[in-house]
């Protein structure tokens, strides 16, 4: 597995040692960092506040990929512009004004993608997917109950690759090295990994 296709997720890092974990990822040659922003509303969990993201921006030169799991993505996007994220994923389930948010990101030179929960149909958003450069499929439920890989997602991944060949295809949710090798054969290009990189012992 090419290391440049693996994106470490800081949500699985040791939260009291984020600076060490970020520098470790940088030293090990990963291409960017994945930041899940969870507000406790879109899903129950809460991760990073904007102040933490601003502080970590000065710590590393690694590009930031931001995954917005929030109910008011516009508010976060406006605050994130100063952090110069290389890319942002917006959940299609989070709001009704997706076209406006896509345009906002593009105006601010941020690569934008759409993210999908396992139960959400791609076809209903086909016209919007074609306006973005990336597509992220959640391969586990963000439920805090182990977040195990959903085998049925393999069919959805295959469909996404055939239906939207121009979009860079990402997966996120209980991705192991072995699973990534399998999914690469289906055309997946980027793999978000948390526990696989930072160690499951920190998530007990």
C-alpha positions in Angstrom: 0.0 0.0 0.0 1.4 3.4 -1.0 1.8 5.6 2.0 0.7 8.6 0.0 -2.8 7.2 -0.3 -3.3 6.8 3.5 -4.6 9.8 5.5 -4.2 9.6 9.3 -7.3 10.7 11.3 -6.5 12.7 14.4 -9.8 11.7 16.0 -8.1 8.4 16.9 -4.9 10.0 18.2 -4.0 10.5 21.8 -5.9 13.7 22.5 -3.5 14.8 25.3 -0.6 14.4 22.9 -1.9 15.8 19.7 1.3 17.7 18.9 3.4 14.6 19.2 0.9 12.6 17.1 0.9 15.2 14.3 4.6 15.4 14.2 4.8 11.6 14.2 2.5 11.4 11.2 4.6 14.1 9.5 7.9 12.3 10.2 6.5 9.0 8.9 5.8 10.6 5.5 2.0 10.7 5.4 0.8 13.3 2.8 -1.8 15.1 4.9 -3.9 15.0 8.1 -7.6 14.2 8.4 -9.5 16.3 10.9 -13.0 15.1 11.9 -15.0 18.1 13.3 -18.0 16.6 15.2 -20.3 19.0 17.0 -22.4 16.7 19.1 -25.5 17.4 17.0 -24.9 15.8 13.6 -23.6 12.8 15.5 -23.3 12.4 19.3 -19.5 12.7 19.6 -17.6 16.0 19.9 -14.0 16.2 18.7 -11.9 19.3 17.9 -12.9 22.9 18.5 -11.8 25.5 16.0 -9.2 26.9 18.4 -7.4 23.5 18.4 -7.4 23.4 14.6 -6.0 27.0 14.4 -3.2 26.1 16.9 -2.3 22.9 15.1 -2.1 24.8 11.8 1.1 26.5 13.1 2.6 23.2 14.3 2.9 21.4 11.0 3.2 22.0 7.3 1.1 19.0 6.5 -2.0 19.9 4.5 -5.3 19.6 6.4 -8.2 17.6 5.1 -11.3 18.5 7.1 -14.4 16.3 7.5 -17.3 18.3 8.7 -19.8 16.2 10.7 -21.8 19.2 11.9 -25.2 20.6 11.5 -24.1 24.1 10.4 -21.3 23.6 8.0 -21.3 27.1 6.7 -20.4 28.5 10.1 -17.4 26.2 10.2 -16.3 26.8 6.7 -16.1 30.5 7.3 -13.9 30.0 10.3 -11.7 27.4 8.6 -10.7 29.6 5.7 -7.9 31.2 7.8 -6.5 27.7 8.4 -6.0 27.1 4.7 -7.3 23.5 4.5 -6.3 21.8 1.3 -9.7 20.1 1.1 -13.0 19.8 3.0 -15.8 17.2 3.0 -19.3 18.3 3.6 -22.0 15.8 4.5 -25.0 15.8 2.2 -27.2 15.0 5.1 -26.2 18.1 7.0 -28.0 20.9 5.2 -30.2 21.9 2.3 -27.9 24.5 0.7 -25.1 22.3 -0.6 -24.7 24.0 -3.9 -24.0 27.3 -2.1 -21.4 25.7 0.2 -19.7 24.0 -2.7 -19.4 27.4 -4.5 -18.1 29.0 -1.3 -15.3 26.5 -1.0 -14.4 26.9 -4.7 -14.3 30.7 -4.3 -11.9 30.3 -1.4 -9.6 27.9 -3.3 -10.5 24.9 -1.2 -11.0 21.6 -2.8 -14.4 20.3 -1.9 -16.0 16.9 -1.7 -19.2 15.4 -0.6 -19.4 12.8 2.2 -22.1 10.2 2.6 -23.3 8.2 5.6 -23.8 4.4 4.8 -27.6 4.7 4.4 -27.6 7.7 2.0 -28.1 7.1 -1.7 -25.6 8.5 -4.1 -28.0 8.9 -7.0 -30.1 11.5 -5.2 -27.1 13.8 -5.2 -25.6 12.9 -8.6 -25.8 16.4 -10.0 -23.9 17.8 -7.0 -21.3 15.1 -7.0 -20.4 16.1 -10.5 -19.6 19.7 -9.3 -17.0 18.5 -6.7 -13.6 16.9 -7.0 -13.9 14.3 -4.3 -16.4 11.7 -2.9 -16.1 10.2 0.6 -18.1 7.1 1.6 -18.4 6.3 5.2 -17.9 2.5 5.5 -19.0 2.2 9.2 -21.7 3.9 11.2 -20.4 6.8 13.2 -22.2 5.4 16.3 -19.4 4.9 18.8 -20.3 1.2 19.0 -17.1 -0.1 17.6 -17.6 1.5 14.2 -17.0 -1.8 12.3 -16.7 -2.0 8.5 -20.1 -2.7 6.8 -19.5 -5.4 4.2 -22.5 -4.2 2.1 -20.5 -1.0 1.4 -18.4 -2.8 -1.1 -21.3 -2.7 -3.5 -21.8 1.0 -2.9 -18.1 1.6 -3.5 -18.1 -0.3 -6.8 -21.2 1.7 -7.9 -19.6 5.0 -7.0 -16.4 4.2 -8.9 -18.4 3.3 -12.1 -21.0 6.1 -11.8 -18.6 8.9 -10.9 -15.2 8.1 -12.5 -13.9 11.7 -12.4 -14.2 12.1 -8.6 -11.4 11.1 -6.3 -12.9 8.3 -4.2 -12.2 8.2 -0.4 -13.3 5.7 2.2 -13.5 6.3 6.0 -14.6 3.8 8.7 -12.7 0.9 10.2 -10.2 0.8 7.3 -7.3 -1.5 8.0 -4.2 -2.1 5.7 -5.7 -5.4 4.5 -9.0 -3.8 3.8 -7.4 -0.9 2.0 -5.6 -3.3 -0.4 -8.9 -4.9 -1.2 -10.7 -1.6 -1.8 -7.8 -0.3 -3.9 -8.7 -3.0 -6.4 -12.2 -1.4 -6.6 -10.8 2.0 -7.5 -10.6 3.7 -4.1 -7.8 6.2 -4.1 -7.6 7.6 -0.5 -8.0 5.7 2.8 -8.7 7.5 6.0 -7.2 5.5 8.9 -7.5 6.2 12.6 -7.0 3.3 14.9 -4.8 1.5 12.3 -2.3 4.4 12.5 -2.5 5.6 16.1 -3.3 2.4 17.9 -6.5 0.9 19.2 -5.3 1.0 22.8 -5.9 4.7 23.0 -9.6 4.3 22.1 -10.7 1.9 24.9 
